[in-house]
Amino acid sequence: MHPAIPGSAVTSAGMPGSGVPELDVVLQHLHLGSSALFSLAEGRVTFDVDPADPSLGVRVVDEGGRLPDVAGYDHLGAQRVWTGGQTWLQLRISGVTVVEDGYRLACAVLERVLVGGEPLAEAVQTSLQRLQELLARQRGLPLQREIGLWGELHALQRLATVIGAQQAVQAWQGPGYGEHDFTLTDADVEVKTTASEGRVHHIATLTQLQPVEQRPLWLLSLRITRSNGTDARTLHEQIEHTASVLAPHDEDFRRCLKKLREQPIVADPWSTRWRLRDTPALFAVGEDFPGLTNRRLHAAGFDVARLDGVEQRINLEGWPTAAPVPAFWPHNDTPPAKD
């Protein structure tokens, strides 16, 4: 059992004074492909970032304790490892889609180990149990879906200022899981939102970057960040703000929200508050646009029917944005004020 470290507490910003990095630092290491090892509690505990998987790891010097029981968790692994001349108990959290949630779990485990003095196995078991209870109580969306929906609602607000509230609501296909997020009169728009430092987006299907027939396709890239500023909103607050922007067509908007297949969204004072990190970027999805599609794979001779799901991460840093800005998008976008 490890002694507590007075004055330390885990938050989404890490553990001040303990050596645990902030989430933004972890995401930056993953984005740059740079591994990192953080030594805690005078070297008896470590936290590491491995971009190769990608994965996060918590290690505790083995003093005869037992391994955490993580059977049945797809993204968790536990093992004894030998490194640095000694044996460690290790918790490994893997998977690009769970990095941010995994960071929260790692911080919760580290708090119980470093502050509460709990063995690793007990810290993991308790943290997982508390996490499950919290999710059951809050009935919220998975983090990536929350971020994506927050971005779609921002796009809906901005489109309404140009094409009108009624047409914007009618164009929104997101809740019904249409081919693309917005189907406008003469173009389609796919909205991608990320909370990472870079303009790197997750593409979940082979059709998201594929134009429908000859209709132009645009990708709207949003980068958001956690904030306590006055311009930041939780997802629930973003929904209410969108409804006010769309009035008197807000009831049509709320009917669209009911198409969501996930559990209902509730107001929660502990929810994450988000704001735009910088000005949204629009990209024309042409023949040279990065990413895999059904058509490209067919053209290359692949039997797409035998692919059981394809997930991609595309990096749009430095990729040329739309010039001029298309008529459906406001031309007066300016970078948000910093906190």
C-alpha positions in Angstrom: 0.0 0.0 0.0 1.4 3.4 -1.0 1.3 6.4 1.3 -1.0 9.3 0.4 0.4 12.5 -1.1 -1.1 15.4 0.9 -2.7 18.2 -1.1 -3.1 16.2 -4.3 -6.5 15.8 -6.1 -7.3 14.4 -9.5 -9.2 16.6 -12.0 -9.5 16.7 -15.8 -6.4 18.9 -15.5 -4.3 16.1 -13.9 -3.0 16.1 -10.4 -1.3 19.4 -9.6 2.1 18.8 -8.0 2.0 15.0 -8.5 3.4 14.7 -12.0 0.3 13.6 -13.7 0.0 15.4 -17.1 -3.0 17.4 -18.2 -5.3 15.8 -20.8 -4.2 18.3 -23.5 -0.6 17.2 -22.9 -1.6 13.5 -23.3 -3.5 14.3 -26.5 -0.6 16.2 -27.9 1.8 13.3 -27.3 -0.7 11.0 -29.1 -1.1 13.4 -32.0 2.6 13.9 -32.5 3.4 10.1 -32.1 5.6 10.8 -29.1 5.7 8.4 -26.2 6.1 9.7 -22.7 6.6 8.2 -19.2 5.8 10.2 -16.0 7.3 9.1 -12.7 5.1 9.6 -9.6 5.3 9.0 -5.9 9.1 9.0 -5.9 9.2 6.4 -8.7 6.9 3.9 -7.2 4.1 4.7 -9.6 4.2 5.7 -13.3 1.8 7.0 -15.9 2.7 6.5 -19.6 1.4 7.4 -23.0 2.1 5.1 -25.9 0.9 6.4 -29.3 1.7 3.1 -31.1 -1.5 1.4 -29.8 -2.6 4.2 -28.8 -2.8 3.5 -25.1 -2.4 4.8 -21.6 -0.8 2.9 -18.8 -0.7 3.0 -15.0 2.1 1.0 -13.2 2.6 0.4 -9.6 5.6 -1.4 -8.1 4.6 -5.0 -7.3 4.7 -5.5 -3.5 2.9 -8.8 -3.6 -0.5 -7.4 -4.6 -2.9 -8.9 -7.1 -3.7 -7.9 -10.6 -6.8 -5.9 -11.3 -9.7 -8.0 -12.6 -10.6 -6.4 -16.0 -12.1 -9.4 -17.7 -14.9 -8.4 -20.0 -13.6 -4.9 -20.8 -12.5 -4.7 -24.4 -10.2 -1.7 -23.9 -8.6 -2.7 -20.6 -5.7 -5.1 -19.8 -3.8 -6.0 -16.7 -0.5 -7.8 -16.4 2.8 -8.0 -14.5 5.7 -6.5 -16.3 9.4 -6.5 -15.7 11.2 -3.3 -16.4 13.8 -1.1 -14.8 15.1 -4.0 -12.7 11.8 -4.6 -10.9 8.3 -6.1 -11.3 5.3 -3.8 -11.8 1.5 -4.3 -11.8 0.1 -2.6 -14.9 -3.3 -1.4 -16.0 -3.4 -0.7 -19.8 -6.2 1.3 -21.4 -6.1 1.0 -25.2 -8.1 2.3 -28.2 -8.1 5.6 -30.0 -11.8 6.1 -29.5 -11.6 5.8 -25.7 -8.5 7.9 -25.0 -10.3 10.8 -23.2 -12.5 8.5 -21.2 -9.5 6.3 -20.5 -7.6 9.3 -19.2 -10.4 10.0 -16.7 -10.3 6.4 -15.6 -6.5 6.5 -15.2 -6.8 9.7 -13.1 -9.5 8.1 -10.9 -7.3 5.1 -10.3 -4.2 7.3 -9.6 -6.2 9.3 -7.1 -7.1 6.2 -5.2 -3.6 4.9 -5.3 -1.7 8.1 -4.6 -4.1 9.9 -2.3 -6.1 7.1 -0.8 -3.2 4.6 -0.6 -5.2 1.8 -2.2 -3.6 -1.2 -3.9 -4.0 -1.1 -7.7 -6.5 -3.9 -7.9 -8.9 -2.2 -5.5 -8.4 1.2 -7.0 -9.3 -0.1 -10.5 -12.3 -2.1 -9.2 -13.7 0.9 -7.2 -13.1 3.3 -10.0 -14.9 1.2 -12.6 -17.8 0.6 -10.3 -18.1 4.4 -9.6 -17.9 5.1 -13.3 -20.7 2.7 -14.1 -22.9 4.2 -11.4 -22.2 7.7 -12.6 -23.1 6.8 -16.2 -26.3 5.1 -15.1 -27.2 8.1 -13.0 -26.4 10.8 -15.6 -27.8 8.9 -18.7 -25.5 10.9 -20.9 -24.1 10.2 -24.4 -20.7 8.7 -25.0 -18.0 11.4 -25.1 -17.3 11.2 -28.8 -21.0 11.4 -29.6 -21.4 14.3 -27.2 -18.6 16.2 -29.0 -20.0 15.3 -32.4 -23.5 16.4 -31.6 -22.2 19.7 -30.0 -20.5 20.5 -33.3 -23.6 19.6 -35.4 -25.7 22.0 -33.3 -23.2 24.8 -33.7 -23.3 24.2 -37.5 -27.1 24.2 -37.4 -27.1 27.6 -35.6 -24.8 29.1 -38.1 -26.6 27.7 -41.1 -29.9 29.1 -39.8 -28.4 32.6 -39.9 -27.8 32.3 -43.6 -30.5 30.0 -45.1 -33.2 30.5 -42.4 -34.3 28.4 -39.4 -36.9 26.3 -41.2 -34.6 25.3 -44.1 -31.7 24.6 -41.7 -33.8 22.2 -39.6 -35.1 20.5 -42.7 -31.5 20.1 -44.0 -30.2 18.5 -40.7 -29.9 14.7 -41.2 -27.7 14.0 -38.1 -30.3 12.5 -35.7 -31.7 10.3 -38.4 -28.2 9.1 -39.4 -28.4 10.2 -43.0 -25.7 9.9 -45.6 -24.3 13.2 -44.5 -25.1 15.6 -41.6 -26.8 18.3 -43.7 -28.5 18.0 -47.1 -28.9 21.5 -48.5 -30.5 22.5 -51.7 -27.5 22.1 -53.9 -24.8 20.6 -51.6 -24.1 18.3 -48.7 -22.2 19.0 -45.5 -20.4 16.6 -43.2 -19.6 18.1 -39.8 -16.5 16.8 -37.9 -15.7 18.0 -34.4 -12.6 17.2 -32.4 -11.4 18.1 -28.9 -7.8 17.4 -29.8 -5.1 20.0 -30.4 -4.7 19.1 -34.1 -7.3 19.2 -36.8 -7.5 15.4 -36.8 -10.9 13.8 -37.3 -12.4 10.3 -36.9 -14.2 8.9 -40.0 -16.4 6.1 -39.0 -17.7 4.8 -42.4 -16.7 4.6 -46.0 -19.5 6.9 -47.1 -18.9 10.0 -45.0 -16.3 11.3 -47.4 -18.1 10.1 -50.5 -20.3 12.6 -52.5 -23.8 11.5 -53.3 -24.1 11.4 -57.1 -22.8 14.7 -58.5 -23.7 16.8 -55.5 -20.8 18.9 -54.0 -19.7 17.7 -50.6 -18.1 19.9 -48.0 -16.5 18.9 -44.7 -16.9 21.4 -41.9 -14.1 21.0 -39.3 -14.6 22.2 -35.8 -12.1 22.2 -32.9 -13.6 22.6 -29.5 -12.0 22.8 -26.0 -13.1 22.6 -22.4 -13.7 25.9 -20.8 -15.4 27.7 -17.9 -15.7 30.9 -19.9 -19.0 32.7 -20.4 -19.1 31.6 -24.1 -18.8 27.9 -23.2 -21.8 25.5 -23.1 -22.6 22.0 -22.0 -24.4 19.8 -24.5 -27.7 20.5 -22.8 -27.1 24.2 -22.9 -26.1 24.0 -26.5 -29.4 22.3 -27.3 -31.3 25.0 -25.5 -29.4 27.8 -27.2 -30.0 26.1 -30.6 -33.7 26.0 -29.9 -33.7 29.7 -29.1 -31.8 30.5 -32.4 -34.3 28.3 -34.4 -37.5 29.8 -32.9 -40.3 29.7 -34.0 -39.2 26.4 -35.6 -37.7 25.1 -32.4 -40.4 22.4 -32.0 -39.4 20.9 -35.4 -35.8 20.9 -34.0 -36.9 19.1 -30.8 -38.7 16.5 -32.8 -35.5 15.9 -34.8 -33.6 15.4 -31.5 -36.0 12.6 -30.5 -34.6 10.6 -33.4 -31.4 10.1 -31.4 -30.9 6.4 -30.8 -28.8 6.9 -27.7 -30.2 7.5 -24.2 -31.8 10.8 -23.4 -29.8 13.9 -22.7 -30.3 15.5 -19.3 -29.2 18.7 -17.6 -26.3 18.0 -15.3 -24.3 20.6 -13.4 -21.1 18.5 -13.7 -21.3 18.2 -17.5 -18.3 19.3 -19.6 -18.5 22.9 -20.9 -17.2 23.4 -24.4 -16.4 26.3 -26.7 -14.8 26.7 -30.1 -11.0 26.5 -30.0 -10.7 28.5 -33.2 -12.6 29.5 -36.4 -14.3 26.6 -38.1 -12.7 25.4 -41.4 -14.6 24.4 -44.5 -13.0 21.9 -47.0 -14.2 20.9 -50.5 -14.2 17.1 -50.6 -12.8 16.5 -54.1 -11.0 13.6 -55.8 -7.7 14.4 -54.0 -9.2 14.8 -50.5 -7.5 12.4 -48.0 -9.5 9.4 -46.9 -10.9 6.1 -48.0 -14.3 5.7 -49.6 -16.3 2.8 -51.1 -15.6 4.1 -54.6 -11.9 4.4 -54.1 -11.6 0.9 -52.7 -13.8 -0.5 -55.5 -11.6 1.2 -58.1 -8.5 -0.3 -56.4 -10.1 -3.8 -56.7 -11.0 -4.4 -53.1 -14.1 -6.4 -52.2 -15.7 -3.8 -49.9 -18.4 -6.2 -48.9 -15.9 -8.3 -47.0 -14.7 -5.3 -44.9 -16.4 -5.5 -41.5 -16.1 -1.8 -40.6 -13.4 0.7 -41.5 -12.4 3.5 -39.2 -10.0 6.3 -40.2 -8.3 9.3 -38.7 -7.6 12.1 -41.2 -5.2 15.0 -40.5 -6.4 18.2 -42.2 -3.7 20.5 -40.7 -2.4 22.6 -43.6 -5.0 21.3 -46.1 -6.4 24.1 -48.3 -9.7 25.4 -47.1 -12.6 26.6 -49.3 -12.0 29.8 -51.2 -14.3 31.5 -51.6 -16.5 30.4 -48.7 -19.7 28.8 -50.1 -22.9 30.8 -50.0 -24.6 28.7 -47.4 -22.0 29.5 -44.7 -21.6 32.9 -43.0 -18.7 34.9 -44.3 -18.1 36.8 -41.0 -16.8 34.0 -38.8 -14.1 35.3 -36.4 -12.0 33.3 -34.0 -13.6 33.0 -30.5 -12.2 35.1 -27.6 -9.8 33.3 -25.4 -10.7 32.6 -21.7 
